[in-house]
Amino acid sequence: MSQDLTKQWLAEIKALKQQLTQQQIDRDSAWESSQKWRQLYNTEAEQRRTDAHLFQQTIVSLKAEIHQLKGIEGGMLGDGKATTAIQQEIQQIESTEELQAKLIAITKERDRLLQALKTEQESHAQTRKSLTTALGDAIDSLARERSGGEKK
């Protein structure tokens, strides 16, 4: 009976050793896995920091471009209230997408105004040409009347 009990205890010890070995293997595997995840997390975090820094630089660059387009830096705006209002509007922009949308809208408005200016300049040139022609015709008519009146 004591031999059976000894065999039973030895079998129990052997099973516990196998469980302990398996637990150690599982622990080591979990540690390696956690190290891999930690490295992936750190890589991703570094990428996010880099992206955030690049986005901040883009925002600063786009704000500078908006300032330039609106004539704030060039001193084109004489009205201090308008300049202050524009600066406040720019400061309210919070994202790159919002800044890009604003820049697109400003660029479209600029293009529209340039087209309107071109159309106005063409209209002005046509009016000047028409008035010059009319004035020339009037002078010619007046000259003909005077020369016709002098012949009589």
C-alpha positions in Angstrom: 0.0 0.0 0.0 2.8 2.4 0.8 4.3 1.6 -2.6 1.1 2.6 -4.3 1.0 5.8 -2.3 4.6 6.6 -3.2 3.9 5.9 -6.9 0.8 8.1 -6.6 2.9 10.9 -5.0 5.6 10.6 -7.6 3.0 10.7 -10.4 1.5 13.8 -8.8 5.0 15.5 -8.5 5.7 14.6 -12.1 2.4 16.1 -13.3 3.0 19.2 -11.2 6.5 19.6 -12.7 5.0 19.3 -16.2 2.3 21.9 -15.3 5.1 24.2 -13.9 7.1 23.8 -17.1 4.1 24.5 -19.2 3.3 27.6 -17.1 6.8 28.9 -17.5 6.6 28.3 -21.3 3.3 30.1 -21.4 4.7 33.0 -19.2 7.7 33.4 -21.5 5.5 33.3 -24.6 3.2 36.0 -23.0 6.2 38.1 -22.2 7.5 37.9 -25.7 4.1 38.8 -27.1 3.8 41.7 -24.7 7.2 43.0 -25.8 6.1 42.8 -29.4 2.9 44.7 -28.7 4.8 47.2 -26.7 7.2 47.8 -29.6 4.3 48.1 -32.0 2.6 50.6 -29.7 5.8 52.7 -29.3 6.2 52.7 -33.1 2.6 53.7 -33.7 2.9 56.4 -31.0 6.0 57.8 -32.5 4.3 57.9 -35.9 1.3 59.7 -34.5 3.7 62.3 -32.9 5.5 62.8 -36.2 2.1 63.1 -38.0 0.9 65.6 -35.4 4.1 67.6 -35.8 3.8 67.6 -39.6 0.1 68.7 -39.4 1.1 71.5 -37.1 3.7 72.7 -39.6 1.1 72.4 -42.4 -1.4 74.5 -40.4 1.2 77.1 -39.7 2.2 77.2 -43.4 -1.4 77.4 -44.6 -2.2 80.1 -42.1 0.8 82.1 -43.4 -0.5 81.6 -46.9 -3.9 82.8 -45.9 -2.3 85.8 -44.3 -0.4 86.5 -47.5 -3.5 86.0 -49.7 -5.6 88.3 -47.6 -2.9 90.9 -47.7 -2.4 91.1 -44.0 1.4 90.9 -44.2 1.7 93.0 -47.3 -0.2 95.9 -45.7 -2.7 95.9 -48.4 -5.6 96.3 -46.0 -5.8 99.8 -44.6 -8.7 99.1 -42.4 -7.5 97.9 -38.9 -10.9 96.5 -38.1 -10.8 94.3 -41.2 -7.4 93.0 -40.4 -8.4 92.2 -36.8 -11.5 90.4 -38.0 -9.5 88.3 -40.4 -6.9 87.4 -37.8 -9.6 86.3 -35.4 -11.2 84.2 -38.2 -7.9 82.5 -38.9 -7.3 81.8 -35.2 -10.7 80.0 -35.0 -9.5 77.4 -37.6 -8.8 74.2 -35.8 -8.0 71.5 -38.4 -6.0 71.1 -41.5 -9.2 70.1 -43.4 -10.9 73.3 -42.3 -7.9 75.3 -43.2 -7.7 73.7 -46.7 -11.4 74.3 -47.3 -11.0 77.9 -46.3 -8.0 78.3 -48.6 -9.9 76.7 -51.5 -12.8 79.1 -50.9 -10.4 82.1 -50.8 -8.7 80.9 -54.0 -12.0 80.5 -55.8 -13.1 84.0 -54.7 -9.7 85.4 -55.8 -10.1 83.7 -59.2 -13.7 85.0 -59.5 -12.5 88.6 -58.6 -9.7 88.3 -61.1 -12.1 87.2 -63.8 -14.5 90.1 -62.9 -11.5 92.5 -63.1 -10.5 91.2 -66.5 -14.0 91.5 -67.7 -14.2 95.0 -66.4 -10.9 95.9 -68.0 -12.1 94.5 -71.3 -15.3 96.4 -71.0 -13.4 99.6 -70.2 -11.1 99.1 -73.2 -14.1 98.5 -75.5 -15.9 101.6 -74.1 -12.7 103.7 -74.5 -12.4 102.4 -78.1 -16.1 103.2 -78.8 -15.8 106.7 -77.3 -12.6 107.4 -79.2 -14.3 106.3 -82.4 -17.4 108.4 -81.7 -15.2 111.4 -80.8 -13.2 110.9 -84.0 -16.4 110.7 -86.0 -17.8 113.8 -84.3 -14.5 115.7 -85.0 -14.7 114.5 -88.7 -18.3 115.6 -88.9 -17.5 119.0 -87.4 -14.6 119.4 -89.7 -16.7 118.6 -92.7 -19.4 121.0 -91.6 -16.8 123.7 -91.1 -15.1 123.1 -94.4 -18.6 122.9 -96.1 -19.6 126.2 -94.4 -16.4 127.9 -95.5 -16.8 126.9 -99.2 -20.2 128.6 -99.3 
